[in-house]
């Protein structure tokens, strides 16, 4: 078996498109054979055009460096010759290879011909849980040295070592896994099949000498489950005195800095657990809140041989707890902690369903690729939690089909011999800590047989977000486009999105009559027609009002519309009838599973999945259009440019305190319950969150503050020569905002968050800044405008030295940027909810009905909490320096303004003109 020579290529260019005239500015080729680097070729290329500044910033290649370099035409033949008889490798061959081919053509050379291998495609398969598949991120995760990312020579070398890491990963996989990958590799975009075959040949010769730590389930290699045996460990007592706590922490951390309020919070949590009390704890940034509740929770669980539950709001914080904070706690206590993450059932893979789908070979690229990722992931995972896999393309739709669901005797007669979800529940019985999220807690404790029924204590971190979690759980949403998509998936026997299960040529004695099949089809056609008529009736009830051209997006309270209830009731009745008939016919086939082929079972399971979805949609339809509840807020949102496709109808409870309070009723007096958060209070209304959680007045609130030295690097500026937001047009205000942002960015050299309360104002501000070109030398990332998720935008912001991030609601909270990556947070408007927001209107109306002032009872406290959270983005460690800049003058001109600054830690607040602030910032930044 002759070994390949790989030519690992990386290009730096003036832009993304050779067709648009972009040119190469640097090329590197690393030749590798037998997984050792033979040689490296690299040269700058004179592009004979200007290099955009952001490319210079990205690559650190200046125009001076390429000025005297050769042109591509001068180097083309040399480069072409190096690539002969090699496998072309790049990290995204879809960019490098076509770009290089276009340059060869321009230089008068023929197309390069040969096999190519894409390390992006390969890495996605072999490292399916990697957070990101960018070269820089993979290098960091795999310990590959990459000193200067986006320099062709360093990138090509790192890609060569990534290719070698992929090869080593292949050799570490079980033979069965390799064979399954090879079977499906011929649909891939690059030539990975040969690499897999080479690995299989080597693996077969080694098989008798290697130890396999896997077991096999229906031709899948799975990791051996963790051992159930318990480690006998010495359990320590709770460190009662200040000195005892100090000694514990100092043993674990060098240069430990004592924070008195962290120790005080530990004591309050310990007392609440011992006395089975319910308490609230507000801990500012810098306290070390997580360890303050983890340490007493672990000691309590071990001392009394019981289980504690810790719930957070986001998956990001849940993972952070397990991967970062728990190891610290183990180091402090010198004890191994048994911790289990528990999520909702549909987070876990259904192995039998996946095995059935593996037998279907005729699938799309996206589905085949996702299967490859999951085959590799399954031989590694201990949890079966699908969120571990980083999915791309159409993988998400395929994964939805293999999620673990409730099973019944009708749709699964064979009990699975291995199940990740049941394994997780079993592990909970012996765990010290169960770590979960608020949504799971809300869902579970409402079940007849809750998973968490035997928990002996609760920590509810980010406690204020329990309100949002409860609201989200109770929310019902109607989406016209989602209904139409589902209809397309169900289809009819003539044109079906999935293959119709009743036309699969099943055993003749069990098939339905043609009359029944025809009735099912005819009813379905009538249903889709009646659906459109129902929605058109809804739109006819809209008020006929003239709308400004720029205001295409509209919202309407359902209570203000002339809804024809009979139309929606008729549709609900007809859909119920159709579902009854379809379920009856489906169950007829399920009585004889042994007579179905694998392909028939797969299609039948697809059909059931879509039917279950439709059942859920119908329940939401009934709740929104047929059940009028006084305390609910219901409204419609649409875009006048896209009707009826843009129609969405929402229904949320205006208050959730009763349902939230009831969740933990069975634990009160039998277990300690600790609500923890950095933002539970506002000045003059310390029980704002407590009341929304429905907590009794007797539940005490304890506040813990970091020492003033923690915030020594922070300042607040109120820009006093900004126009009054309430007395000028939006256009005038946006012009002033844009100027203030530009001046701040130039003074701090970027590294700014700009926080808005409105996507519309964000977009207009960013558009204006881009039109003026004043920040062309900076990377601007804007939520809702730049592509990617919130976390991706944050990563990109941190990657570039000269960058600005514009964000709305979700960036006010839960975003950590410690160190020099963030210099300033600019608050464009005080974060009040829009008075026109339908949900806010409904909640405000209820407060008004009780005779209270909705501004002081709801609008102001919510805005202050968001303001506190915005400040919290700035200082994430005692070494951080940064400024909070407020452009909204209401903070100084309105009587309530003081309450915003009073809610912040004790930091200097300066009222200055824009020019004076810029001068101070320049002095501070350059000092």
N, C-alpha and C positions, 0 to 999 in steps of 0.2 A: 504493500500500500504506500504509494509515493506521497510524500508530504507536500502540502500546498505552500506557495509563496503568497503572502498577503501584502497588498499595498494599501496601507492605511493613509487616507488622504483627508486633509482639512484645508478649506479655503477661507480667507477673509476677503470680503468684497465691499464695494461702495453701497450696495443695496441688495435687495432680494431678487431682482429680475434682470437677467442678461438681455431679455427681449426689450426691456425699457432702457437699455444702454448702460446698465451697471457693469462694473469691471472688477477683476481680481486685484487685490492689493498685496496679498501674501499667499503663498502656497507651501504646504509641507507634505512630504510623502515619507512614511516610515515603512521600511520593508521588514517583514517578520516571517521567519520560517522555523518550524519545530518549536514554536512559542517563545523564540528568542529574537530580539531585534538585531537585524543584520546591519542596517545603515539608515541614516536619516538625510533626506534632501530637503532643503528649505531655501526660499528666496523671496525677497520683497519684489513686487511687480509695480511698475509705474502705470497707473490707470489712465494717465493723460486726461484727468478730470479732477475736479474738487472732491475731497473726501468729506462728506457731511460731518458736522461736529459730533453728533450723537454716536456715529461710527468711530470717530477718534476716541471718544469717551469710553466706548464699549471695548475697543481693541487695544487702546493705547498706542495706536499706530498713527503718527502725525504725517502731514504732507511733506515735511522736511525729510522724513525717513525714506519716502518713496521717490523723492524728486529725482535722484540720480540712479534709481534702480532701472533694470532692463524692462522693456515692454513685454507683454505676453508673447507677441509674435517672435521676439528674439529667443524666448525660452521654450516655445511650443514643442519643437521636435525633440528636445532633450527630455521634456516631461513625458511626451508620448512614448518614447523609447523605454523609459523607466517602468511604465505601466504594462508593457508587453508580457504576456504569459504569467500574469498575476491575477489573484482574486481582488477586485476593487472593494475596499472596505471604507465606510464613512459612517459617522454618527448622523444619520439622515441622508441616505444616498439620493433620496428624491430631490434634494437641493444640490449637493456637490457634483453628482455625476452629470445631470443635465446642464448645469452651469459650465462645467468643464468641456462637455461635448460641444456646446455652443461656441466656446472660445476656440476649440480646435477647428471648428468649421470656419470661424472668422479668420483664422490663421492659414486657411487653405489645406487643412489636413482632413483625412477621412474620420468617420466616427470610430472611437475606440470600441473594440469588440471583446467581450469576456464576461465571466460571471461576476456578480456583485453580491455583497453581504452588508446588510444594514444593522448596525449595532443598536439602534433604537428599537427596531422590531425584535431583535434577539433578546435584548435586555428586558423588554416588556414581558416576554414569555418566561424568561429564567428568573427574573427578580420581580414577580408580580405585586409584591407588597411595597416596593419602593415608593416613597412619597412623590417623587418626580423623576422623569426619565431624561431630564436635561443632563448633559455631560458633566457639568459642574457638580450637580447634586448627586449623581451616581458615583462620581469620583470620591466625594466626601463620604458617602455611605459605605463604599467598598475599600476605603483606605488607599486610594490611588492618588499619587502626588499630582497636583495641578496648580502650579504656582501662579501662572498667568492665563486665566481663562480668556478665551476669545483672542488668543494669539495662535496662529496656525501651527507653529512648531510644538508648543506645549499641548495644544488640543489633540494633535495627531498622535503624539506620544501617549497621552492619557487614553485615547481611543484604542491604541494598540494594547495597552494593559487592561482595558475594559474587555477587549476581545479575548485576551488570555484568561481573565476572570470568568468570562462566560464559558470558556472551554473547561476550566476547572470545576465550574458549577455543574456542567453536563456530566462529568465523570463522577460527581458525588450523588447523582440521581439514581434511584433504583432502575434496574434494567427494564422492568415493565413500563415504567414512566417514559423512558427513552423510546421504547418501541411504540408506545401510543403517540408520542410526539412525532415520530418519524412518519407514522401512518397518515397523519394529518398535515404534514409540513409542505406538501406539494401545492397547496393553495396559497402559500405565503408569497409576499411580493419579492423577497430576495432569496438567494440560493442557500437556505439553511439546511436543506435535506442532506447534503453531503457531509456537513459538519456532524449532524446527528448520527448518520450511518457510521462515520469514523468512531464516534463515541461508543456506539453499540458494539462494534467489533472488539474494541479494547475491553469493554465491560464484560462481554461474554468470556473472554480469556481470564478475567480476574474474579469471576463470580464465586468460584469455589474457595477463594482465599479472603473474601471480604465478609464482614459482619453486617447483616441487614437489620436495621432498627425499625422496620416497618411491618405492618400486617396487611393482608390483602382482602379487599371487599369488592366482589363483583368486578374483577379485573382493574381495580384501582389500588395503588399503593398508598396507604395511610400511615401517618406517624403513630407509633405505639402510644396509647393513652398514658397520662402520668400515673405513677404508682400510687395506690390508695394508702400505702403505709404511712403512719404518722411518725414524725420526728419527735423524739422526747427532748424537750428543751427546758432549761431553767427559766421559770417565769419570775420576772422582777416585780417588786412592789412599786406603787406609784411614788415618784419623788416628791415628797410633801414640801420640803423646805426649798427656799430660793437657791441655797448652796448645792443641794442635791441635783436640782435641775441643771444648774450651771455646769457641774462636773460631768453630767451625762452628755451635754451638748459639746463641751470642750474636748472630750475624748473622741468624738466623731468628726469634728471640724477643726482644722487649723485656723488660727486667727478668728475664733468665734467672737462675734459682737453681741453682747447681752442686750436683749430687748425685754424690758421688764413687763410690758403689757402682753407679750407673747406668753410669758409664764403665768400672768394673771388669767389670761384666757384659758390656758390649760387647766387651771384650778377650777374655773367655773364649769367647764365641760365635764371634768371628773366628778364634781359635786352633783351635777344634774344627772349623770349616769347612775351614780350611787343611790341618789334619792328618788330616782325615776321621775324627774321633773321635766317640764317643758320650758326652754329659755330661748331668747334671741340674743345673738352676738354680732355686733357690727365692728369689724376690724379694718382699719384703714390700710392702704398699700404700705408695705414695709414692716408690718407686724409679724409676718410669717404665719398667716392664718391657717394654712393647710396643716403644717406640723403641729400647730396648737390644738387642733382637734384630733389629728391622727394618733399622736402619742398616747393620750388618755384612752382613746377608743381601742387601741391595740392591747394596752395593759388590761383594760376592763374585760375584753373578749377572752384573753388568755387566763386571767385570774379566776374568772367565773365560768370558764369553759362554755362560752356562748358565742353568738354571732352578732356582729354589728353591721348595719347597712349604711353606706355612704352614697348619697345621690347628688349628682351635679346636673347642670342644664345642657351643656354641649358635649359632643363626643370628643372634641379636642381636649377639654379639661378632664374628661374621664380617662383618656389615654395618658395625659400628663400626670395624673394622680398615680397611675400604676407604674409608669416608666421612670418618673423623676422623683416624685415626693415619697413614694413608698420605700424605695431603696435608702433614702436618707433616714427615714424612721427606723428601718431595720438596722442601719449603722449606729444610730443613737442607742437603741435598746439592745443591740447585740443579740437579736433574736430573729429567726426566720418567720415571716408572716405568711399565713395561708390566705390568699386573696383571690376572689373569683369575680370576673366581670360578667354581669347578667344583662342581656338586652331582650327586647321583644322577640317572640318566636320567629317572626319573618326576617330577622337579621341572619338566621342560620341557614345553611345549605340543606336541602333535601337530597340526600345521597342517592336514594333509589330513583328519584325523578331525573337526577343528573346522569346516572348510569343508563337509564332508558334513552335519554337524548344523545348520549355518546354513540349509540348504535345507529343513529340517523346520520348518514354521511353526506347527503346532498344538501349542503347548507351554504349560507352566504359567507363572505370573507370575515365579517365582524363576528358572526356566531362561531365559526371555526376557530378564530383567533382567541376568543374568550374561553372556549373549551381548552385550548392549549394552556392558557394562563392558569385555569382552575386545576388542571391535571397536575401542574407543577406545584401550585399552592397547597393542594390537598396532601401531598407527601410531607409537608412542613408544618401545617397548621395544627395547633392543639385545641383550638376553639371552634372552628367551622364557621366563624363570624365572617360573612361575606364582605363586610366593610373593610376588612384587612386588604382586600384586593383593589389595586388602583386600575379602574376600568377606563377604557377609551373607546371612541367611536360608538357603535351600536351595542356594545357589551351590556349596557344597563338594562336594555329590554330583555335580552336573553337571561340575565341573572334574575329578573323579576319572575321568570317562569320556574326557577328552581329554588325559590324561597320556601322554607319550612312553613307549612300551614297546618291547621287543625285537620286531623284525619278521622274518617268514620269507617265503620264496618263495610259500608257500601262502596267507598272508593279506594279502600286498601285492605285487602283481606290478609295479606302477609305482613306480620309485624317485622319492622326492620331489626336486624341483629346489631346494628350500630347506629347511633343517632347523637349528633353533637349537642343538640339542645337538651336532650334527656341527660347526657353526660354532664352538662353544665349544672343542671338542677341537682343532680346527685352530688356534685362537688360542693354545692352550697351548704349541704348538711354538715360538712366537716370544716367549713371555712371559718377563719377568724373574722374576715371582712368580706361582705358582698358589696361590690361597687357597681352602681347602676345609674340611670338617669331619671329625671323627673317624669318624663313621658311614660316610662316603664312602670314607675311607682303608681302613677295615676291609673294606668290600665290594669295593673296587677291587683291592687287593693280593692278594685271593684268587681273582681272575679269571684265566683262561688268558692273556689279553692285556691287562694292566693299563694304564690311562691314565697312571699315574704312574711307569711303568717307567724313564723316562729322567731322572727328577729327580736333581739333583746335591747336594741338601742338604735336611734336614728341620728345621722348627721345630714342635714339638708343644706349643702353648700350652694352658693348663689341662690339663697332662699327667696329673694325678691323675684327671681325668674320662675318660681313655681306658679305665680299668677299667670304669666304668659303661657307656660306649658299647659295649664288647665284650660286657658282660653283656646289655645290651638287644638287641644283634644276635643273640645266641644264644638269647634267651628265646623260648619257644613258649607261646601262649595259646589256650585253648579258651573260647569264649563261647557259651553256649546261645542267647542272644538274637540274636547275629550270624548264627549258623547258620540260625535260623528266618527271619530277615530275608532272607538269601540264597535260601532255599527259596521265599519269597514272590516274590522277583524273578524266579527261574527259572520257577516255576509249572509248570503243565501246559498243554496245548492248550486246555483248557476255561476255566481261570482263571489267567491269566498276569500277573505284574507288568510284564513287557515283552511286546510282541506276539510271539507264537511264530514263529520264522523259518520253520518248516516248513508254515505256513499262510498264506504270503504270495502264493499263486497264482503261483508261479514257472513258468518255461517247462515245459510238461507233460512233455517228453521227459527232463527231468532231475529230476523230483520223485520223492520216495520213495514206496514203496508204502504203502497204508493199513495193511497188516499191520505194517510197520516202525514207523510212527508210533504205532500203538496199543501196540506192545510198549514203546516208549520211555516213553509216558505211564503205562502200568501199572507199569513198573519204578520210575518216579519216585514214584508214590503209595505203593508198598511201601517205598521208601527213607525217605520222611518218617515213615511209621508206625514203621519199625524204629529210626529215630533216637530217637524219643521213648521207645521201650522200652529202648534202651541207656542213656539218661540216667536213667530210673526205676530201672534195675538198679544204677546208680552210687549213687543216693540211698539205695537199700535197704541198701547196705553201710555207711552211716553208723552210728556208735555211738549207741545209744539212751540219751542222757543228759539229765537235766533241765537246762533252761537258764533263767537268770534272765530275767524279762520284758524287762529293759532291754538284754539282750545278744542281740539278734536276729542280729547279724552273727557268723558263725562261720568258722573255718578248720580244715582237717584235712590232715595229711600223707597223701599217697596210700599211702605205705608202711604206714600204720596201718589202711588200709581193706581190706575183703575184696573186691578187684576180680575180676570174672569176665572173664578175658582173652578167652575164646572169644566172648563177646558183642561185644566191640570188634573182634576179628579178623574176625568174620562181617560186621559193618557195613562195614569197610574193603574187604573182598573184593567185596561187592555194589555199593558206590559206584564202585569201580574198573571193574567191568563196565559200569555205566551210562554212565560217562564215555567209555569206549572206543566204545560204540555211538553216543553223541551226537557225539563227535568225527568218527567215520566218516561220519555223515550230514551234518555241517557241511562237511567237506572236499569232499563231492560237489558242493555249491553253489559252493564257492570255485574249482572248476576252470573255471567259466564266468562270471567277474566281469562281462564285457561284456553279459551277458544280464540283469543285475540292475538295477533302478531305484535311484535314490539312496535312496529310502525303504527299500527292501529291504536295501541295503548297510548303512544305519544300524542297522536292527533286527538284522541278522546280526552287526554289530560289537558291539552291546549283549549279544547272546547269548554271543559269544566272551569278552567281558569277564567276564561272570558265571561262565562255565565255567572260566576261568583262576583266578578267585577260589576257586571250589570245589576246584580242584586244589591250591591253596595250603592251604586248610582241611584237606584230606585228609592232606597231608604233616604238618601239625601234629597231627592226630588220631593218626596212626601214631607220631609221635615221643613224644607224651605218654602214650598208653595202651598202646602195644605195644613200645616200646623202653626197657627199664630200664637206665639207666647209673648206676653206683655213685656217681659224683661229682656227680650232678645232684640238685637239690632240686625236688620236685614236690608241689604242694599244691592243695587246693580251697578256694575262698571262696564263701560264699553268705549270703543273707539269708533267715531262716526265714519271713519274712512274704511272700516272693515266690519260691515254688518252682514249677517249675524255672527260671523266668525269670532269676533272679539268679545262677545257677551259672556260675562261672568256674574254670578249672583252669590253673595256671601251672607251667612247668618252666624252671628256670634252672641253668646250670652253677655249682657251688659255688666254683669257682676258674677264672680265665681266664689265669693267667700264662703258660702254655705257648703258648696261641694268640696272645696279644699279643706275646710275645717273638719268635715265629716270623714275624710280619708284616714286620718290618724286617730279617730275616736277610740278604736279598740285597743290602741297602744297607750293611751293616757292612763296614768297611775300604774302601768305595768312595765313601762320602758322609758328611758330618758329620750327626749326629743330636742335636738339642738338645731335651731335655724341659724345659719351663718352666712354673712355677706359683707361686702365692703360698702354697700349702699342700702341701708335699711331705714334711714331717717332723713328728714329735712328740718331746717330750723323752724320753730313754731309749730311743727307737726311731727313730733318724733314717732308717732304710731301710725303714720301714713301707710306703710307696707303691712304692719301688723293687722290693721283693720281690714285691708283688702284680702289678707290671708284668713280672715275670720277668727283670729286668735283672741282669747279672752283677755280682758284688761289685767288679769292676775298674772299673765305670762310676763316675766321680767325681761327688760332689755338692758344688756350690758354693752358698753362701748369701749373700744380699745384703740389707742392712738399711737402711731409711731413717734419716736422722739423727734423734736423739731429739727435736729441736725440732719435727719433723713431727707428733708426738703430744702436743704440749704442751697441747692443748685437751681431752685425754681423761682420764677417771678411771673407776675401777672401784669399785663399791660392792657389798659382800656384806652382805645384810640378816640380822643375826644373831639377831633375835627371831622369825623365821619358824618354824613348827612343823617338826619332823623329818619329812620326806616318807615315811620308811619306818615311822614309829611312830604315824601318825594315819590316819584314814579319808580317802578321796579327797574326800569332802564337806567335811570340816574344812579340808583343805589348800586346796581351791578357794576357800572363803570367805576364807582369809587371802590367797591370791593376788589375788582380786578387790579386796580392801581395799588391798593394796599398789599395784596398778595404778591404782586410783582416786586414791590419794594422790599418786602420781607424776605422773599426767596433770594433776591440778589444780595441782601445784607448777610444772610446766613449760609449762602452758597447751597441752597436747596435743603433737603432733609426736612420737609414740612408736611404735616397733615393739615388739610383744609376741610373743616367739618361743616356741612350744610344740613338743613332740615328739609330741603326740597330738591328733588331730582331735576326739576325744570330750571331752578336757579343755578344749580351746579352746571348743567349743560350750557346754559347761556354764558355763564362766567368763563368756563373753559374755552368755549367758542371764541369769545371776545379776546382772551389772552392769546389764543393761537392765531387769530387774525392780525393782531398787532405785531406778532413775531418777537415780542420782548423777552420771551423765555425759550427761544428756539434752541438755546444751548443746554436745555434741561430736558430730562425725561418726565413727561406728564402722564400720570396714570389716573384715570377717572372712572369711578364706579358707574356702571351703566353705559359707559362709552368705550372704555378699553375692554378687550375680550378677556375672559377668565373669571374664576371665582374670587371671592374676597381674599382667601388665603393666597391665591396665585398673585393677585395684585400686590399684596403685602410682601411676598417674596421678591417680586420684581423691584418694588420700591427699595427694599433693603440691599439689592444687588448693585444698584447704581448710586454712585456718590452724589451726583447732581440730579436729584429727583424730587418730585412733588406728588403727593397722593391726595386726590379729591374724593371725599366719601360722604355718604348720607347715613341713615339711621344705624346700620349694622356696624359702622366704624366707630360709633360713640362708645362702644363697650366691647370687652373681650379681645382686644388686640394688644399684644405685647411687643414693644420695640425697644428693648433695653440698650443702653450705651449710646454711642455717637450717631447711630442710624437715624435718630429723630432729634431735631433741634427746636422745633416750634410746632405748636398746635394752634391753628387759627379758627376761632369760632365766628362764623359769618353772621349767624342770627342766634339769639337765645333759643334753645330747643323746645319751644312750645309746640304742642300738637296743633295742626291746622284746625281752626274752628269749623271748616267745611267738611272735615273728615267724617264720614257717616257713622263710624264706630264711636268716635269721640262725641259726636252730637248725641247719640243715644245714651251714653254714660252721663254726659253733662245734664241731659234732660231729667234723668232719674234723681240726680242730686238736687236740681232745682225744684222738683216736685216735693222733695222732703223739706223745702224751705231754706236750704243752704245755698251758699254762693259757690257755683261750680268753678269759678276761676281760682279761688283760694283753697277749695277742697280737692280739686283735681288738676286743673291746668298748670298752676304754679308749682305744686309739689313734684309733678311728673317732670317738668322742665328742669327743676333744680337737681333731681336725681340724674338726669341725662348730663347735665352740666358737670356734676361731680365725676361722672364716669368719663367724660371727655378729658377732664384734667388728669384722671388716672392713667390715660394713655401716655402721659408725658414723663412721669417719674416712676420707673419700675425697679430701680435699685438706688442705694445710697450714693453711688458714684455718678448718677445721671445728672445732666444739666439741661435745662430747657425753659422755654417761655410759653405761657398761654396768652394769646392775643385775642381780645374781644373787640369785634368791630361794631357790635350792636350797642348803641348809646343808651338804650333803655336801662342798661345795668347801672347807669349813673343818674338818669333823669327821672326814673320812675321810683315810686315809694318802695316797691317790692325789690328793687335792684340789689339792695344790701343783702337780701337773703341769699342771693347767688354767691356773693363773695364770702359771706359768713359760713357757707356750707363747705368751703375749701379748708384745707389745713392752714396753719398760720404761716402764710407766705406773703411777701411784700406785694401790694397792689398799687400800681402807678398809673395815674391819669396823664396821658401825654399826647402831643400832636403826632401825626404820622412821621413827620420829618425828624422830630426829637427821638421817637422810638427807633427809627432806622439808624440814627447816629449811635444810640446806645447799643443796638444790636451789633453794629459793625465793630464797636470797641470791645464788646463782650466776646464776639466770635473770634476776633483776631488776638485776644489776650491769651 
